[in-house]
């Protein structure tokens, strides 16, 4: 056997032993079994049971989205209006009375 073949076999054996040792070290579970950190301390409050009212107060103005103006199609004076503010008025005669 030549000297070069012998050194090649030695290198190959050393490389195999090194790979086997890396493989065995990688399979060790000691790193994975580290203890978990302790749980943090927290504070808690007691639950209060009581009734509350749902109420909000705001400043501002309210304006209707739609508005209606009653105007006569004929000349004359309106004697009586047969509805009050905010009342629903249906289409047809009877909303106002003229002379």
N, CA, C and O atoms as a Tinker XYZ file with bonds, in Angstrom:
   396  protein
     1  N      0.821000   -1.164000    0.000000    73     2
     2  CA     0.000000    0.000000    0.000000    64     1     3
     3  C      0.872000    1.237000    0.000000    63     2     4     5
     4  O      1.909000    1.294000    0.661000    81     3
     5  N      0.440000    2.194000   -0.734000    73     3     6
     6  CA     1.263000    3.398000   -0.826000    64     5     7
     7  C      0.963000    4.328000    0.338000    63     6     8     9
     8  O     -0.078000    4.229000    0.987000    81     7
     9  N      1.887000    5.220000    0.582000    73     7    10
    10  CA     1.756000    6.174000    1.677000    64     9    11
    11  C      0.583000    7.124000    1.452000    63    10    12    13
    12  O     -0.088000    7.529000    2.402000    81    11
    13  N      0.340000    7.474000    0.197000    73    11    14
    14  CA    -0.746000    8.399000   -0.136000    64    13    15
    15  C     -2.102000    7.750000    0.148000    63    14    16    17
    16  O     -3.013000    8.420000    0.634000    81    15
    17  N     -2.245000    6.467000   -0.147000    73    15    18
    18  CA    -3.493000    5.772000    0.133000    64    17    19
    19  C     -3.702000    5.652000    1.632000    63    18    20    21
    20  O     -4.837000    5.760000    2.096000    81    19
    21  N     -2.652000    5.435000    2.398000    73    19    22
    22  CA    -2.761000    5.307000    3.841000    64    21    23
    23  C     -3.222000    6.624000    4.458000    63    22    24    25
    24  O     -4.107000    6.640000    5.314000    81    23
    25  N     -2.610000    7.738000    4.016000    73    23    26
    26  CA    -3.020000    9.061000    4.530000    64    25    27
    27  C     -4.456000    9.383000    4.112000    63    26    28    29
    28  O     -5.193000   10.017000    4.867000    81    27
    29  N     -4.841000    8.966000    2.955000    73    27    30
    30  CA    -6.219000    9.187000    2.503000    64    29    31
    31  C     -7.208000    8.436000    3.371000    63    30    32    33
    32  O     -8.269000    8.958000    3.710000    81    31
    33  N     -6.854000    7.187000    3.738000    73    31    34
    34  CA    -7.738000    6.411000    4.609000    64    33    35
    35  C     -7.807000    7.020000    6.014000    63    34    36    37
    36  O     -8.863000    7.022000    6.646000    81    35
    37  N     -6.682000    7.530000    6.487000    73    35    38
    38  CA    -6.657000    8.164000    7.812000    64    37    39
    39  C     -7.536000    9.414000    7.807000    63    38    40    41
    40  O     -8.312000    9.642000    8.736000    81    39
    41  N     -7.406000   10.222000    6.751000    73    39    42
    42  CA    -8.233000   11.438000    6.651000    64    41    43
    43  C     -9.724000   11.088000    6.560000    63    42    44    45
    44  O    -10.572000   11.739000    7.169000    81    43
    45  N    -10.007000   10.060000    5.798000    73    43    46
    46  CA   -11.400000    9.649000    5.637000    64    45    47
    47  C    -11.958000    9.118000    6.960000    63    46    48    49
    48  O    -13.109000    9.397000    7.297000    81    47
    49  N    -11.172000    8.371000    7.698000    73    47    50
    50  CA   -11.603000    7.855000    8.995000    64    49    51
    51  C    -11.779000    8.998000    9.996000    63    50    52    53
    52  O    -12.743000    9.008000   10.761000    81    51
    53  N    -10.855000    9.957000    9.996000    73    51    54
    54  CA   -10.951000   11.107000   10.907000    64    53    55
    55  C    -12.182000   11.954000   10.575000    63    54    56    57
    56  O    -12.886000   12.427000   11.468000    81    55
    57  N    -12.424000   12.133000    9.290000    73    55    58
    58  CA   -13.600000   12.906000    8.869000    64    57    59
    59  C    -14.881000   12.188000    9.283000    63    58    60    61
    60  O    -15.829000   12.829000    9.738000    81    59
    61  N    -14.920000   10.877000    9.132000    73    59    62
    62  CA   -16.092000   10.102000    9.546000    64    61    63
    63  C    -16.303000   10.178000   11.051000    63    62    64    65
    64  O    -17.438000   10.310000   11.508000    81    63
    65  N    -15.214000   10.096000   11.838000    73    63    66
    66  CA   -15.320000   10.177000   13.299000    64    65    67
    67  C    -15.805000   11.565000   13.722000    63    66    68    69
    68  O    -16.604000   11.693000   14.650000    81    67
    69  N    -15.319000   12.601000   13.037000    73    67    70
    70  CA   -15.741000   13.961000   13.348000    64    69    71
    71  C    -17.222000   14.157000   13.027000    63    70    72    73
    72  O    -17.943000   14.773000   13.811000    81    71
    73  N    -17.679000   13.647000   11.900000    73    71    74
    74  CA   -19.093000   13.764000   11.521000    64    73    75
    75  C    -19.974000   13.014000   12.526000    63    74    76    77
    76  O    -21.043000   13.494000   12.904000    81    75
    77  N    -19.512000   11.828000   12.955000    73    75    78
    78  CA   -20.266000   11.051000   13.925000    64    77    79
    79  C    -20.348000   11.783000   15.263000    63    78    80    81
    80  O    -21.394000   11.765000   15.912000    81    79
    81  N    -19.250000   12.430000   15.685000    73    79    82
    82  CA   -19.273000   13.170000   16.955000    64    81    83
    83  C    -20.204000   14.384000   16.854000    63    82    84    85
    84  O    -20.916000   14.689000   17.810000    81    83
    85  N    -20.210000   15.084000   15.707000    73    83    86
    86  CA   -21.140000   16.213000   15.522000    64    85    87
    87  C    -22.591000   15.737000   15.557000    63    86    88    89
    88  O    -23.460000   16.403000   16.118000    81    87
    89  N    -22.835000   14.595000   14.961000    73    87    90
    90  CA   -24.182000   14.043000   14.945000    64    89    91
    91  C    -24.635000   13.677000   16.354000    63    90    92    93
    92  O    -25.777000   13.941000   16.730000    81    91
    93  N    -23.739000   13.066000   17.137000    73    91    94
    94  CA   -24.093000   12.683000   18.502000    64    93    95
    95  C    -24.276000   13.905000   19.401000    63    94    96    97
    96  O    -25.155000   13.901000   20.262000    81    95
    97  N    -23.480000   14.931000   19.223000    73    95    98
    98  CA   -23.625000   16.156000   20.012000    64    97    99
    99  C    -24.930000   16.853000   19.647000    63    98   100   101
   100  O    -25.588000   17.421000   20.519000    81    99
   101  N    -25.314000   16.820000   18.377000    73    99   102
   102  CA   -26.555000   17.462000   17.940000    64   101   103
   103  C    -27.791000   16.766000   18.463000    63   102   104   105
   104  O    -28.848000   17.389000   18.555000    81   103
   105  N    -27.692000   15.498000   18.808000    73   103   106
   106  CA   -28.842000   14.751000   19.323000    64   105   107
   107  C    -28.998000   14.891000   20.828000    63   106   108   109
   108  O    -29.925000   14.317000   21.398000    81   107
   109  N    -28.132000   15.625000   21.477000    73   107   110
   110  CA   -28.204000   15.788000   22.923000    64   109   111
   111  C    -29.398000   16.676000   23.278000    63   110   112   113
   112  O    -29.588000   17.729000   22.669000    81   111
   113  N    -30.211000   16.254000   24.268000    73   111   114
   114  CA   -31.415000   16.990000   24.665000    64   113   115
   115  C    -31.173000   17.956000   25.816000    63   114   116   117
   116  O    -32.123000   18.570000   26.302000    81   115
   117  N    -29.948000   18.110000   26.262000    73   115   118
   118  CA   -29.699000   18.955000   27.430000    64   117   119
   119  C    -30.030000   20.422000   27.141000    63   118   120   121
   120  O    -30.476000   21.120000   28.052000    81   119
   121  N    -29.840000   20.905000   25.953000    73   119   122
   122  CA   -30.144000   22.296000   25.612000    64   121   123
   123  C    -31.646000   22.501000   25.538000    63   122   124   125
   124  O    -32.147000   23.552000   25.938000    81   123
   125  N    -32.369000   21.519000   25.036000    73   123   126
   126  CA   -33.810000   21.645000   24.868000    64   125   127
   127  C    -34.546000   21.545000   26.196000    63   126   128   129
   128  O    -35.717000   21.919000   26.270000    81   127
   129  N    -33.894000   21.051000   27.251000    73   127   130
   130  CA   -34.563000   20.856000   28.526000    64   129   131
   131  C    -34.313000   22.012000   29.488000    63   130   132   133
   132  O    -34.407000   21.829000   30.702000    81   131
   133  N    -34.000000   23.185000   28.977000    73   131   134
   134  CA   -33.817000   24.337000   29.854000    64   133   135
   135  C    -35.128000   24.652000   30.547000    63   134   136   137
   136  O    -36.203000   24.507000   29.965000    81   135
   137  N    -35.032000   25.078000   31.779000    73   135   138
   138  CA   -36.236000   25.386000   32.553000    64   137   139
   139  C    -36.888000   26.652000   32.001000    63   138   140   141
   140  O    -36.206000   27.584000   31.575000    81   139
   141  N    -38.212000   26.668000   32.016000    73   139   142
   142  CA   -38.956000   27.841000   31.557000    64   141   143
   143  C    -38.787000   28.960000   32.580000    63   142   144   145
   144  O    -38.634000   28.687000   33.771000    81   143
   145  N    -38.811000   30.205000   32.138000    73   143   146
   146  CA   -38.675000   31.307000   33.093000    64   145   147
   147  C    -39.881000   31.338000   34.033000    63   146   148   149
   148  O    -40.968000   30.898000   33.660000    81   147
   149  N    -39.697000   31.848000   35.235000    73   147   150
   150  CA   -40.818000   31.867000   36.184000    64   149   151
   151  C    -41.931000   32.785000   35.682000    63   150   152   153
   152  O    -41.688000   33.740000   34.943000    81   151
   153  N    -43.136000   32.478000   36.093000    73   151   154
   154  CA   -44.290000   33.275000   35.661000    64   153   155
   155  C    -44.202000   34.671000   36.274000    63   154   156   157
   156  O    -43.814000   34.813000   37.434000    81   155
   157  N    -44.559000   35.704000   35.505000    73   155   158
   158  CA   -44.493000   37.065000   36.045000    64   157   159
   159  C    -45.605000   37.284000   37.082000    63   158   160   161
   160  O    -46.670000   36.671000   37.012000    81   159
   161  N    -45.333000   38.157000   38.025000    73   159   162
   162  CA   -46.345000   38.471000   39.031000    64   161   163
   163  C    -47.281000   39.532000   38.467000    63   162   164   165
   164  O    -46.839000   40.506000   37.857000    81   163
   165  N    -48.557000   39.336000   38.675000    73   163   166
   166  CA   -49.564000   40.279000   38.192000    64   165   167
   167  C    -50.495000   40.633000   39.341000    63   166   168   169
   168  O    -50.621000   39.887000   40.312000    81   167
   169  N    -51.141000   41.780000   39.212000    73   167   170
   170  CA   -52.124000   42.170000   40.220000    64   169   171
   171  C    -53.513000   42.090000   39.609000    63   170   172   173
   172  O    -53.681000   42.251000   38.400000    81   171
   173  N    -54.499000   41.841000   40.446000    73   171   174
   174  CA   -55.878000   41.720000   39.975000    64   173   175
   175  C    -56.767000   42.595000   40.845000    63   174   176   177
   176  O    -56.464000   42.844000   42.012000    81   175
   177  N    -57.861000   43.055000   40.266000    73   175   178
   178  CA   -58.823000   43.880000   40.994000    64   177   179
   179  C    -60.110000   43.101000   41.191000    63   178   180   181
   180  O    -60.437000   42.211000   40.405000    81   179
   181  N    -60.839000   43.442000   42.246000    73   179   182
   182  CA   -62.126000   42.792000   42.488000    64   181   183
   183  C    -63.158000   43.341000   41.517000    63   182   184   185
   184  O    -63.122000   44.516000   41.150000    81   183
   185  N    -64.062000   42.493000   41.114000    73   183   186
   186  CA   -65.117000   42.878000   40.182000    64   185   187
   187  C    -66.250000   43.514000   40.972000    63   186   188   189
   188  O    -66.730000   42.950000   41.955000    81   187
   189  N    -66.675000   44.702000   40.529000    73   187   190
   190  CA   -67.796000   45.385000   41.165000    64   189   191
   191  C    -69.040000   45.180000   40.324000    63   190   192   193
   192  O    -69.005000   45.329000   39.102000    81   191
   193  N    -70.131000   44.841000   40.974000    73   191   194
   194  CA   -71.402000   44.660000   40.281000    64   193   195
   195  C    -72.307000   45.815000   40.688000    63   194   196   197
   196  O    -72.693000   45.930000   41.851000    81   195
   197  N    -72.646000   46.675000   39.718000    73   195   198
   198  CA   -73.562000   47.774000   39.985000    64   197   199
   199  C    -74.231000   48.174000   38.684000    63   198   200   201
   200  O    -73.724000   47.900000   37.596000    81   199
   201  N    -75.369000   48.822000   38.812000    73   199   202
   202  CA   -76.100000   49.231000   37.610000    64   201   203
   203  C    -75.572000   50.587000   37.148000    63   202   204   205
   204  O    -75.246000   51.460000   37.953000    81   203
   205  N    -75.501000   50.732000   35.844000    73   203   206
   206  CA   -75.062000   51.994000   35.261000    64   205   207
   207  C    -76.111000   52.452000   34.267000    63   206   208   209
   208  O    -76.859000   51.641000   33.721000    81   207
   209  N    -76.162000   53.737000   34.040000    73   207   210
   210  CA   -77.126000   54.260000   33.067000    64   209   211
   211  C    -76.374000   54.657000   31.803000    63   210   212   213
   212  O    -75.327000   55.302000   31.857000    81   211
   213  N    -76.924000   54.263000   30.686000    73   211   214
   214  CA   -76.334000   54.599000   29.396000    64   213   215
   215  C    -76.850000   55.970000   28.989000    63   214   216   217
   216  O    -77.974000   56.083000   28.499000    81   215
   217  N    -76.061000   56.999000   29.179000    73   215   218
   218  CA   -76.519000   58.345000   28.891000    64   217   219
   219  C    -75.338000   59.173000   28.421000    63   218   220   221
   220  O    -74.279000   59.170000   29.049000    81   219
   221  N    -75.517000   59.870000   27.333000    73   219   222
   222  CA   -74.497000   60.774000   26.825000    64   221   223
   223  C    -75.122000   62.134000   26.610000    63   222   224   225
   224  O    -76.297000   62.231000   26.255000    81   223
   225  N    -74.364000   63.168000   26.817000    73   223   226
   226  CA   -74.853000   64.528000   26.635000    64   225   227
   227  C    -73.907000   65.243000   25.683000    63   226   228   229
   228  O    -72.691000   65.210000   25.869000    81   227
   229  N    -74.456000   65.883000   24.674000    73   227   230
   230  CA   -73.655000   66.566000   23.670000    64   229   231
   231  C    -74.203000   67.969000   23.435000    63   230   232   233
   232  O    -75.403000   68.201000   23.577000    81   231
   233  N    -73.345000   68.882000   23.084000    73   231   234
   234  CA   -73.759000   70.220000   22.683000    64   233   235
   235  C    -73.785000   70.276000   21.166000    63   234   236   237
   236  O    -72.952000   69.655000   20.505000    81   235
   237  N    -74.727000   71.009000   20.616000    73   235   238
   238  CA   -74.762000   71.140000   19.166000    64   237   239
   239  C    -76.142000   71.501000   18.677000    63   238   240   241
   240  O    -77.046000   71.779000   19.465000    81   239
   241  N    -76.292000   71.495000   17.377000    73   239   242
   242  CA   -77.567000   71.794000   16.736000    64   241   243
   243  C    -78.013000   70.604000   15.923000    63   242   244   245
   244  O    -77.201000   69.834000   15.410000    81   243
   245  N    -79.322000   70.469000   15.816000    73   243   246
   246  CA   -79.898000   69.405000   15.003000    64   245   247
   247  C    -80.673000   70.055000   13.878000    63   246   248   249
   248  O    -81.467000   70.969000   14.100000    81   247
   249  N    -80.438000   69.581000   12.680000    73   247   250
   250  CA   -81.152000   70.093000   11.518000    64   249   251
   251  C    -81.690000   68.907000   10.736000    63   250   252   253
   252  O    -81.018000   67.888000   10.581000    81   251
   253  N    -82.916000   69.057000   10.246000    73   251   254
   254  CA   -83.546000   67.974000    9.491000    64   253   255
   255  C    -82.812000   67.746000    8.176000    63   254   256   257
   256  O    -82.264000   68.678000    7.587000    81   255
   257  N    -82.808000   66.501000    7.726000    73   255   258
   258  CA   -82.189000   66.166000    6.450000    64   257   259
   259  C    -83.040000   66.708000    5.308000    63   258   260   261
   260  O    -82.517000   67.223000    4.320000    81   259
   261  N    -84.342000   66.587000    5.453000    73   259   262
   262  CA   -85.268000   67.091000    4.437000    64   261   263
   263  C    -86.261000   68.028000    5.106000    63   262   264   265
   264  O    -86.657000   67.810000    6.251000    81   263
   265  N    -86.662000   69.070000    4.390000    73   263   266
   266  CA   -87.671000   69.985000    4.920000    64   265   267
   267  C    -88.684000   70.294000    3.821000    63   266   268   269
   268  O    -88.406000   70.124000    2.634000    81   267
   269  N    -89.855000   70.748000    4.236000    73   267   270
   270  CA   -90.951000   71.017000    3.300000    64   269   271
   271  C    -91.515000   72.396000    3.601000    63   270   272   273
   272  O    -91.679000   72.772000    4.762000    81   271
   273  N    -91.807000   73.137000    2.556000    73   271   274
   274  CA   -92.504000   74.413000    2.708000    64   273   275
   275  C    -93.852000   74.294000    2.012000    63   274   276   277
   276  O    -93.930000   73.844000    0.869000    81   275
   277  N    -94.909000   74.697000    2.702000    73   275   278
   278  CA   -96.246000   74.683000    2.103000    64   277   279
   279  C    -96.507000   76.038000    1.472000    63   278   280   281
   280  O    -96.487000   77.068000    2.147000    81   279
   281  N    -96.749000   76.026000    0.183000    73   279   282
   282  CA   -97.066000   77.256000   -0.540000    64   281   283
   283  C    -98.325000   77.015000   -1.364000    63   282   284   285
   284  O    -98.465000   75.974000   -2.007000    81   283
   285  N    -99.228000   77.968000   -1.344000    73   283   286
   286  CA  -100.457000   77.785000   -2.129000    64   285   287
   287  C   -100.198000   77.964000   -3.618000    63   286   288   289
   288  O    -99.331000   78.737000   -4.026000    81   287
   289  N   -100.966000   77.232000   -4.423000    73   287   290
   290  CA  -100.879000   77.379000   -5.875000    64   289   291
   291  C   -101.879000   78.424000   -6.387000    63   290   292   293
   292  O   -101.830000   78.837000   -7.546000    81   291
   293  N   -102.759000   78.828000   -5.519000    73   291   294
   294  CA  -103.759000   79.841000   -5.887000    64   293   295
   295  C   -103.626000   81.002000   -4.921000    63   294   296   297
   296  O   -103.045000   80.866000   -3.844000    81   295
   297  N   -104.168000   82.143000   -5.316000    73   295   298
   298  CA  -104.113000   83.296000   -4.425000    64   297   299
   299  C   -105.197000   83.173000   -3.369000    63   298   300   301
   300  O   -106.249000   82.587000   -3.623000    81   299
   301  N   -104.955000   83.711000   -2.211000    73   299   302
   302  CA  -105.927000   83.667000   -1.136000    64   301   303
   303  C   -105.221000   83.610000    0.204000    63   302   304   305
   304  O   -103.995000   83.696000    0.280000    81   303
   305  N   -105.996000   83.466000    1.245000    73   303   306
   306  CA  -105.471000   83.406000    2.602000    64   305   307
   307  C   -105.798000   82.047000    3.215000    63   306   308   309
   308  O   -106.854000   81.469000    2.957000    81   307
   309  N   -104.872000   81.553000    4.026000    73   307   310
   310  CA  -105.090000   80.282000    4.717000    64   309   311
   311  C   -105.768000   80.591000    6.040000    63   310   312   313
   312  O   -105.223000   81.328000    6.862000    81   311
   313  N   -106.964000   80.028000    6.253000    73   311   314
   314  CA  -107.711000   80.247000    7.485000    64   313   315
   315  C   -107.257000   79.309000    8.604000    63   314   316   317
   316  O   -107.139000   79.722000    9.757000    81   315
   317  N   -107.007000   78.069000    8.264000    73   315   318
   318  CA  -106.721000   77.081000    9.293000    64   317   319
   319  C   -105.718000   76.058000    8.760000    63   318   320   321
   320  O   -105.802000   75.635000    7.607000    81   319
   321  N   -104.782000   75.671000    9.600000    73   319   322
   322  CA  -103.820000   74.609000    9.282000    64   321   323
   323  C   -104.232000   73.400000   10.116000    63   322   324   325
   324  O   -104.305000   73.490000   11.342000    81   323
   325  N   -104.501000   72.272000    9.464000    73   323   326
   326  CA  -105.051000   71.092000   10.137000    64   325   327
   327  C   -103.973000   70.102000   10.599000    63   326   328   329
   328  O   -104.207000   68.893000   10.603000    81   327
   329  N   -102.834000   70.590000   10.976000    73   327   330
   330  CA  -101.788000   69.726000   11.520000    64   329   331
   331  C   -100.957000   70.553000   12.490000    63   330   332   333
   332  O   -101.030000   71.782000   12.491000    81   331
   333  N   -100.170000   69.876000   13.313000    73   331   334
   334  CA   -99.274000   70.551000   14.250000    64   333   335
   335  C    -97.836000   70.245000   13.850000    63   334   336   337
   336  O    -97.581000   69.322000   13.076000    81   335
   337  N    -96.905000   71.020000   14.377000    73   335   338
   338  CA   -95.490000   70.808000   14.061000    64   337   339
   339  C    -95.056000   69.414000   14.500000    63   338   340   341
   340  O    -95.332000   68.992000   15.623000    81   339
   341  N    -94.379000   68.708000   13.608000    73   339   342
   342  CA   -93.886000   67.372000   13.899000    64   341   343
   343  C    -94.858000   66.260000   13.585000    63   342   344   345
   344  O    -94.494000   65.086000   13.644000    81   343
   345  N    -96.090000   66.606000   13.253000    73   343   346
   346  CA   -97.086000   65.580000   12.941000    64   345   347
   347  C    -96.889000   65.096000   11.509000    63   346   348   349
   348  O    -96.521000   65.883000   10.637000    81   347
   349  N    -97.129000   63.811000   11.258000    73   347   350
   350  CA   -97.013000   63.254000    9.910000    64   349   351
   351  C    -98.248000   63.651000    9.107000    63   350   352   353
   352  O    -99.380000   63.453000    9.548000    81   351
   353  N    -98.014000   64.208000    7.933000    73   351   354
   354  CA   -99.107000   64.663000    7.062000    64   353   355
   355  C    -99.118000   63.779000    5.833000    63   354   356   357
   356  O    -98.083000   63.569000    5.200000    81   355
   357  N   -100.276000   63.266000    5.498000    73   355   358
   358  CA  -100.406000   62.406000    4.320000    64   357   359
   359  C   -100.803000   63.244000    3.115000    63   358   360   361
   360  O   -101.371000   64.328000    3.248000    81   359
   361  N   -100.494000   62.720000    1.943000    73   359   362
   362  CA  -100.801000   63.405000    0.699000    64   361   363
   363  C   -102.320000   63.447000    0.493000    63   362   364   365
   364  O   -103.028000   62.484000    0.786000    81   363
   365  N   -102.795000   64.568000   -0.010000    73   363   366
   366  CA  -104.224000   64.695000   -0.301000    64   365   367
   367  C   -104.803000   65.959000    0.307000    63   366   368   369
   368  O   -104.096000   66.712000    0.976000    81   367
   369  N   -106.083000   66.194000    0.076000    73   367   370
   370  CA  -106.715000   67.406000    0.607000    64   369   371
   371  C   -106.889000   67.320000    2.114000    63   370   372   373
   372  O   -106.920000   66.228000    2.682000    81   371
   373  N   -106.998000   68.441000    2.740000    73   371   374
   374  CA  -107.263000   68.477000    4.164000    64   373   375
   375  C   -106.118000   68.975000    5.010000    63   374   376   377
   376  O   -106.286000   69.107000    6.222000    81   375
   377  N   -104.962000   69.259000    4.441000    73   375   378
   378  CA  -103.845000   69.742000    5.245000    64   377   379
   379  C   -104.096000   71.174000    5.691000    63   378   380   381
   380  O   -103.805000   71.531000    6.833000    81   379
   381  N   -104.634000   71.995000    4.796000    73   379   382
   382  CA  -104.951000   73.391000    5.124000    64   381   383
   383  C   -106.359000   73.708000    4.642000    63   382   384   385
   384  O   -106.893000   73.035000    3.760000    81   383
   385  N   -106.949000   74.732000    5.228000    73   383   386
   386  CA  -108.293000   75.176000    4.828000    64   385   387
   387  C   -108.192000   76.641000    4.426000    63   386   388   389
   388  O   -107.775000   77.492000    5.212000    81   387
   389  N   -108.575000   76.910000    3.211000    73   387   390
   390  CA  -108.557000   78.306000    2.757000    64   389   391
   391  C   -109.980000   78.755000    2.482000    63   390   392   393
   392  O   -110.888000   77.925000    2.439000    81   391
   393  N   -110.196000   80.070000    2.292000    73   391   394
   394  CA  -111.548000   80.550000    2.039000    64   393   395
   395  C   -111.854000   80.624000    0.588000    63   394   396
   396  O   -112.959000   81.012000    0.210000    81   395
